[in-house]
């Protein structure tokens, strides 16, 4: 109810702002408001790009301070929530026990599976003594957050590492991420997420480049000291930080984003490691993709509403973190504003009023071009080498793919929050075992 009231209030305030600007400023309202928003997006993009280049330059020159892995070698508990994951769980377990790190336990949290995953795990325990299996009892709270909270008090490590059941990492994964997590005040670190390269087709290719875009943003935010976000798969959190914020939020439909917000407002830094990679499956069906992105969009919007006041507190977040968070919030605000203006324009057209469709087209094109530039930079640096024309063509196709599914997902999420009595139900992403 709180989020609904808050979102409705913000929507009404936006429309009142439209009317006020329309009264005070000559010309189309949307041009003034959206122009300011677009300017902020462009400045933020240039800021992220420049900071990444400077960071890479320092790394090449060896100027970045490096923390020796011998300085901090904590015990790590790796947690993997899993339900009906018989197709991938053996591959994951064998991959985890190839980690070049001596002090860890692997916990597989069996969320009342109905396939033969329990039997597979029972056999694997005979081979790997450090594999621990926790079977959730009937009636346990649903969702990934609740499963993780069940095992948190049973684990003893100073660091909690979370993977999805389809994850695959290199043996040096912990050696790369733990030094980033080591400094005092750093509460969590997120690894770079990648799509398995042997998955072919338009959807896997689109998601692979979309993940490169996420890496591009995450690297930029890390370079400027901004608001890096956890991504669920391949995240490491200090136990002290988790205890400080009360563990995971059982009510959150995106546990990683919610945890990110609570860490930041409790003055814990979240860092990003592009050197450490976690590979995962792409979603191969349009239905599965839309359901996943719908959950991500709603969770993203809800976390801003849940923590809107502490996120704007100078006592909790630095100025850079607050500006960075606001800049990324516009990625959800702009589509909503474009939709509202589209509806307004259709009403004007139907009633014979003045149309602002030309302005709306220009604004949409400007947003698309900003996204196109970011995609080109992301694919160039974080995917694979391409010729100029291949890069331009591929980034355009991915940009269309992103807008085509994210815009309706964001709109539906706005409607879900404003008009539905409760949040959407959490659904796991099905894994097919393509990493075998």
C-alpha positions as CSV (number, residue, x, y, z in Angstrom):
1,X,0.0,0.0,0.0
2,X,2.8,2.4,0.9
3,X,4.5,1.9,-2.5
4,X,1.2,2.3,-4.3
5,X,0.5,5.6,-2.6
6,X,4.0,6.8,-3.1
7,X,4.1,6.0,-6.8
8,X,0.6,7.6,-7.4
9,X,1.8,10.7,-5.5
10,X,5.0,10.9,-7.6
11,X,2.9,10.4,-10.8
12,X,0.5,13.1,-9.8
13,X,3.4,15.4,-8.8
14,X,5.0,14.8,-12.3
15,X,1.8,15.8,-14.0
16,X,1.5,18.9,-11.8
17,X,5.0,19.7,-12.8
18,X,4.0,19.4,-16.4
19,X,1.2,21.9,-15.9
20,X,3.4,24.3,-14.0
21,X,6.1,24.3,-16.6
22,X,3.4,24.6,-19.3
23,X,2.1,27.7,-17.5
24,X,5.5,29.3,-16.9
25,X,7.4,28.3,-20.0
26,X,6.5,29.0,-23.6
27,X,6.6,25.9,-25.8
28,X,5.8,22.2,-25.4
29,X,6.1,21.0,-21.8
30,X,7.7,17.7,-22.6
31,X,10.6,19.4,-24.5
32,X,11.6,21.3,-21.4
33,X,11.3,18.5,-18.9
34,X,12.7,15.7,-21.1
35,X,15.5,17.9,-22.4
36,X,16.7,18.4,-18.8
37,X,16.5,14.7,-18.1
38,X,18.3,13.8,-21.4
39,X,21.0,16.3,-20.6
40,X,21.6,14.6,-17.2
41,X,21.7,11.2,-18.9
42,X,24.3,12.4,-21.4
43,X,26.5,14.0,-18.7
44,X,26.2,10.8,-16.6
45,X,27.2,8.6,-19.6
46,X,30.3,10.8,-20.4
47,X,31.2,10.7,-16.7
48,X,31.1,6.9,-16.6
49,X,33.0,6.5,-19.8
50,X,35.8,8.9,-18.8
51,X,36.2,7.3,-15.4
52,X,36.5,3.8,-16.9
53,X,39.2,4.9,-19.3
54,X,41.1,6.5,-16.5
55,X,40.7,3.4,-14.3
56,X,41.9,1.1,-17.1
57,X,44.9,3.4,-17.8
58,X,45.9,3.3,-14.2
59,X,45.6,-0.4,-14.1
60,X,47.9,-0.8,-17.2
61,X,50.4,1.5,-15.6
62,X,50.3,-0.5,-12.4
63,X,49.2,2.5,-10.3
64,X,46.2,0.9,-8.7
65,X,46.8,-0.3,-5.1
66,X,46.8,-4.1,-5.0
67,X,45.9,-6.0,-1.9
68,X,47.9,-9.2,-1.5
69,X,45.8,-12.3,-1.2
70,X,48.0,-13.5,1.6
71,X,46.8,-10.5,3.7
72,X,43.2,-11.8,4.0
73,X,42.2,-15.4,3.5
74,X,38.8,-15.8,5.2
75,X,36.6,-18.9,5.4
76,X,34.0,-18.7,2.7
77,X,30.5,-20.3,2.6
78,X,29.2,-20.7,-0.9
79,X,25.4,-20.7,-0.9
80,X,23.4,-22.1,-3.9
81,X,19.6,-22.0,-3.6
82,X,18.2,-24.7,-5.9
83,X,14.8,-26.2,-6.7
84,X,14.4,-29.0,-9.3
85,X,17.9,-28.4,-10.7
86,X,18.9,-32.0,-11.4
87,X,20.0,-31.0,-14.9
88,X,22.7,-28.6,-13.7
89,X,23.5,-29.3,-10.1
90,X,26.2,-31.9,-10.6
91,X,28.1,-29.6,-13.1
92,X,27.9,-26.8,-10.6
93,X,29.2,-28.9,-7.6
94,X,32.1,-30.2,-9.6
95,X,33.0,-26.8,-10.9
96,X,32.9,-25.3,-7.4
97,X,35.3,-27.9,-6.0
98,X,37.8,-26.9,-8.7
99,X,38.2,-23.5,-7.0
100,X,41.8,-22.7,-6.2
101,X,41.0,-21.8,-2.6
102,X,41.4,-24.1,0.5
103,X,38.9,-22.6,3.0
104,X,35.3,-23.0,1.8
105,X,32.2,-25.0,2.2
106,X,29.6,-25.4,-0.5
107,X,25.9,-25.3,0.7
108,X,23.2,-26.4,-1.7
109,X,19.8,-25.3,-0.4
110,X,17.3,-27.8,-1.7
111,X,14.0,-25.9,-1.8
112,X,11.8,-29.0,-1.7
113,X,12.7,-30.3,-5.1
114,X,10.4,-32.8,-6.8
115,X,12.9,-34.1,-9.4
116,X,15.9,-36.4,-8.6
117,X,18.2,-33.6,-7.5
118,X,18.2,-34.8,-3.8
119,X,19.5,-38.2,-5.0
120,X,22.2,-36.6,-7.2
121,X,23.4,-34.5,-4.2
122,X,23.4,-37.5,-1.9
123,X,25.9,-39.2,-4.3
124,X,28.0,-36.1,-4.7
125,X,28.3,-35.8,-0.9
126,X,30.1,-39.1,-0.8
127,X,32.7,-37.7,-3.2
128,X,33.0,-34.2,-1.7
129,X,33.0,-34.0,2.1
130,X,32.7,-30.2,2.1
131,X,29.4,-30.3,0.2
132,X,26.6,-29.6,2.7
133,X,22.9,-30.0,1.7
134,X,20.1,-28.2,3.5
135,X,16.6,-29.4,2.7
136,X,14.0,-26.8,3.4
137,X,11.0,-28.2,5.4
138,X,7.4,-28.1,4.1
139,X,5.7,-24.8,4.8
140,X,8.9,-22.8,4.7
141,X,8.6,-19.2,3.3
142,X,8.9,-19.2,-0.5
143,X,11.6,-17.4,-2.5
144,X,15.4,-17.2,-2.8
145,X,15.8,-14.7,0.0
146,X,14.0,-17.0,2.5
147,X,16.1,-19.9,1.4
148,X,19.4,-18.0,1.9
149,X,18.2,-16.7,5.3
150,X,17.5,-20.3,6.4
151,X,21.2,-21.3,6.0
152,X,22.9,-18.0,7.0
153,X,22.8,-18.9,10.8
154,X,24.1,-22.4,10.0
155,X,27.1,-21.2,8.0
156,X,30.2,-20.0,9.8
157,X,32.3,-18.2,7.1
158,X,33.3,-14.6,7.3
159,X,32.3,-14.3,3.7
160,X,29.1,-15.5,2.0
161,X,29.2,-16.2,-1.7
162,X,26.0,-16.7,-3.6
163,X,25.6,-18.5,-7.0
164,X,22.7,-19.7,-9.0
165,X,22.5,-23.3,-9.9
166,X,23.7,-22.8,-13.6
167,X,26.8,-20.8,-12.6
168,X,30.3,-21.7,-13.9
169,X,33.5,-19.9,-12.7
170,X,37.2,-20.2,-13.3
171,X,39.4,-21.8,-10.5
172,X,40.8,-18.4,-9.5
173,X,37.3,-16.8,-8.9
174,X,37.8,-16.3,-5.2
175,X,41.4,-15.3,-5.6
176,X,40.2,-12.4,-7.8
177,X,37.2,-11.3,-5.8
178,X,38.4,-11.6,-2.2
179,X,41.1,-8.8,-2.5
180,X,38.4,-6.5,-3.7
181,X,36.2,-7.3,-0.7
182,X,39.0,-7.1,1.8
183,X,39.2,-3.3,2.6
184,X,37.4,-2.1,5.7
185,X,34.1,-0.6,4.8
186,X,33.6,-2.7,1.7
187,X,30.5,-4.9,2.4
188,X,30.1,-6.8,-0.9
189,X,31.5,-7.3,-4.4
190,X,29.8,-8.4,-7.6
191,X,31.5,-10.4,-10.4
192,X,31.0,-9.8,-14.0
193,X,28.1,-11.9,-15.4
194,X,28.5,-13.5,-18.8
195,X,26.3,-15.7,-21.0
196,X,27.6,-19.1,-22.2
197,X,29.3,-18.5,-25.5
198,X,28.1,-21.8,-27.0
199,X,24.5,-20.7,-26.7
200,X,23.5,-19.4,-30.2
201,X,20.5,-17.5,-31.5
202,X,19.0,-14.0,-31.3
203,X,17.9,-14.1,-27.7
204,X,21.3,-15.4,-26.2
205,X,23.2,-13.0,-28.4
206,X,21.0,-10.1,-27.2
207,X,21.4,-11.1,-23.6
208,X,25.1,-11.4,-23.9
209,X,25.4,-7.9,-25.2
210,X,22.9,-6.7,-22.6
211,X,25.2,-8.2,-19.9
212,X,28.1,-6.4,-21.5
213,X,26.1,-3.1,-21.1
214,X,25.5,-4.0,-17.5
215,X,29.3,-4.5,-17.0
216,X,30.0,-1.2,-18.7
217,X,27.7,0.6,-16.3
218,X,28.9,-1.3,-13.3
219,X,32.6,-0.6,-14.1
220,X,31.7,3.1,-14.6
221,X,29.9,3.3,-11.3
222,X,32.7,1.5,-9.5
223,X,35.3,3.9,-11.0
224,X,33.4,7.0,-9.9
225,X,32.6,5.6,-6.4
226,X,29.0,5.4,-7.3
227,X,26.2,2.9,-6.5
228,X,27.4,-0.5,-7.8
229,X,24.6,-3.1,-7.7
230,X,24.6,-6.8,-6.8
231,X,23.3,-9.2,-9.4
232,X,22.5,-12.3,-7.4
233,X,24.7,-14.7,-9.3
234,X,28.4,-14.3,-8.4
235,X,28.1,-12.0,-5.4
236,X,30.3,-12.0,-2.3
237,X,29.1,-10.4,1.0
238,X,30.9,-10.0,4.3
239,X,29.0,-11.8,7.1
240,X,29.3,-8.7,9.3
241,X,27.6,-6.6,6.6
242,X,24.8,-9.1,6.2
243,X,24.2,-9.3,9.9
244,X,24.3,-5.5,10.1
245,X,21.4,-5.1,7.5
246,X,19.4,-8.0,8.9
247,X,20.1,-10.6,6.1
248,X,18.1,-10.8,3.0
249,X,14.6,-9.4,2.7
250,X,12.1,-12.2,2.4
251,X,9.5,-9.9,0.9
252,X,11.7,-8.6,-2.0
253,X,11.2,-10.1,-5.4
254,X,14.7,-9.0,-6.4
255,X,16.8,-10.0,-3.4
256,X,20.1,-8.7,-4.9
257,X,18.8,-5.1,-5.6
258,X,17.1,-4.9,-2.2
259,X,20.2,-6.0,-0.4
260,X,22.3,-3.4,-2.4
261,X,20.1,-0.6,-1.2
262,X,20.2,-1.7,2.4
263,X,24.0,-2.1,2.3
264,X,24.5,1.4,0.9
265,X,22.2,3.2,3.3
266,X,24.0,1.4,6.2
267,X,27.3,2.9,4.8
268,X,28.7,-0.3,3.3
269,X,30.5,0.0,0.0
270,X,29.5,-2.3,-2.9
271,X,32.3,-3.0,-5.4
272,X,32.5,-4.6,-8.8
273,X,35.2,-6.9,-10.2
274,X,35.3,-7.2,-14.0
275,X,38.3,-9.6,-13.8
276,X,36.2,-12.3,-12.0
277,X,33.5,-13.8,-14.3
278,X,30.5,-16.0,-13.6
279,X,29.0,-17.7,-16.6
280,X,25.3,-18.5,-16.7
281,X,22.6,-19.7,-19.1
282,X,20.6,-17.3,-21.4
283,X,16.8,-17.4,-21.3
284,X,15.9,-19.1,-24.6
285,X,12.2,-18.4,-24.8
286,X,10.4,-15.0,-25.2
287,X,7.9,-16.0,-22.5
288,X,10.7,-16.8,-20.0
289,X,12.6,-13.6,-20.9
290,X,9.5,-11.4,-20.4
291,X,8.7,-13.0,-17.0
292,X,12.3,-12.6,-15.8
293,X,12.5,-9.0,-17.0
294,X,9.1,-8.1,-15.5
295,X,10.3,-9.3,-12.2
296,X,13.6,-7.3,-12.5
297,X,11.7,-4.2,-13.6
298,X,9.2,-4.4,-10.7
299,X,11.9,-5.2,-8.2
300,X,14.0,-2.2,-9.4
301,X,11.1,0.2,-9.1
302,X,10.0,-1.1,-5.7
303,X,13.5,-0.8,-4.2
304,X,13.6,2.9,-5.1
305,X,10.2,3.4,-3.5
306,X,11.1,1.3,-0.5
307,X,14.2,3.3,0.3
308,X,13.5,6.7,-1.4
309,X,14.0,8.7,1.8
310,X,17.3,7.2,3.1
311,X,18.7,7.1,-0.5
312,X,18.4,10.9,-0.5
313,X,20.0,11.4,2.9
314,X,23.5,12.9,2.9
315,X,24.2,11.1,6.2
316,X,23.7,7.7,4.5
317,X,25.0,8.1,0.9
318,X,27.7,10.3,-0.5
319,X,26.9,12.9,-3.0
320,X,28.3,10.8,-5.9
321,X,26.2,7.8,-4.8
322,X,23.0,9.9,-4.6
323,X,23.6,11.5,-8.0
324,X,24.5,8.1,-9.5
325,X,21.3,6.5,-8.0
326,X,19.2,9.3,-9.3
327,X,20.7,9.0,-12.8
328,X,19.9,5.3,-13.0
329,X,16.4,5.9,-11.7
330,X,15.7,8.0,-14.8
331,X,16.0,4.8,-16.9
332,X,12.7,3.8,-15.3
333,X,11.2,7.3,-15.2
334,X,11.8,8.2,-18.8
335,X,9.8,5.3,-20.3
336,X,6.9,6.1,-18.0
337,X,7.1,9.7,-19.0
338,X,7.2,8.9,-22.7
339,X,4.1,6.6,-22.2
340,X,2.2,9.3,-20.3
341,X,3.0,11.9,-23.0
342,X,1.9,9.4,-25.7
343,X,-1.5,9.0,-24.0
344,X,-1.8,12.7,-23.6
345,X,-1.0,13.3,-27.2
346,X,-3.6,10.7,-28.3
347,X,-6.2,12.5,-26.2
348,X,-5.2,15.8,-27.7
349,X,-5.5,14.3,-31.2
350,X,-8.9,12.8,-30.4
351,X,-10.3,16.0,-29.0
352,X,-8.8,18.2,-31.7
353,X,-6.2,19.8,-29.5
354,X,-2.6,20.6,-30.4
355,X,-0.3,17.6,-30.9
356,X,3.2,17.2,-29.5
357,X,4.0,14.1,-31.4
358,X,7.0,15.6,-33.2
359,X,8.6,16.5,-29.9
360,X,7.8,13.0,-28.5
361,X,9.5,11.4,-31.5
362,X,12.6,13.6,-31.0
363,X,12.8,12.8,-27.3
364,X,12.4,9.0,-28.0
365,X,15.1,9.2,-30.7
366,X,17.5,11.0,-28.3
367,X,17.0,8.4,-25.6
368,X,17.6,5.7,-28.2
369,X,20.8,7.4,-29.4
370,X,22.2,7.7,-25.9
371,X,21.5,4.0,-25.4
372,X,23.1,3.2,-28.8
373,X,26.4,5.0,-27.8
374,X,26.5,3.1,-24.5
375,X,25.9,-0.2,-26.2
376,X,28.7,0.4,-28.7
377,X,31.2,1.2,-25.9
378,X,30.0,-1.8,-23.9
379,X,30.3,-4.4,-26.7
380,X,33.6,-3.0,-27.8
381,X,35.2,-3.3,-24.3
382,X,33.4,-6.2,-22.7
383,X,32.3,-8.7,-25.5
384,X,34.3,-9.5,-28.5
385,X,36.2,-7.6,-31.2
386,X,34.0,-6.5,-34.1
387,X,34.5,-4.4,-37.2
388,X,33.0,-0.9,-37.2
389,X,30.0,-1.9,-39.3
390,X,29.5,-5.2,-37.5
391,X,29.5,-3.3,-34.2
392,X,27.1,-0.7,-35.4
393,X,24.7,-3.2,-36.8
394,X,24.8,-5.6,-33.9
395,X,24.4,-2.8,-31.3
396,X,21.4,-1.4,-33.2
397,X,19.7,-4.8,-33.2
398,X,20.4,-5.2,-29.5
399,X,19.2,-1.7,-28.8
400,X,15.9,-2.4,-30.5
401,X,15.6,-5.7,-28.6
402,X,16.2,-3.9,-25.3
403,X,13.6,-1.2,-26.0
404,X,11.1,-3.7,-27.4
405,X,10.9,-5.8,-24.2
406,X,12.0,-3.3,-21.4
407,X,9.5,-0.6,-22.2
408,X,6.4,-2.8,-21.9
409,X,7.9,-4.5,-18.8
410,X,8.5,-1.2,-17.1
411,X,5.0,0.0,-18.0
412,X,3.4,-3.3,-16.7
413,X,5.4,-3.0,-13.5
414,X,4.2,0.6,-12.9
415,X,0.6,-0.7,-13.3
416,X,1.3,-3.7,-11.0
417,X,2.5,-1.4,-8.3
418,X,-0.2,1.2,-8.7
419,X,-3.3,-1.0,-9.2
420,X,-2.5,-4.4,-7.7
421,X,-2.9,-5.1,-4.0
422,X,0.5,-6.9,-3.7
423,X,3.8,-7.5,-5.4
424,X,4.2,-10.1,-8.1
425,X,5.0,-13.6,-7.2
426,X,8.7,-14.6,-7.3
427,X,9.4,-17.2,-10.1
428,X,12.7,-18.9,-10.6
429,X,14.4,-19.0,-14.0
430,X,14.4,-22.4,-15.5
431,X,17.9,-23.9,-16.2
432,X,18.3,-26.4,-19.1
433,X,21.8,-27.6,-18.5
434,X,23.5,-26.1,-21.5
435,X,26.8,-25.8,-19.6
436,X,27.3,-29.6,-19.6
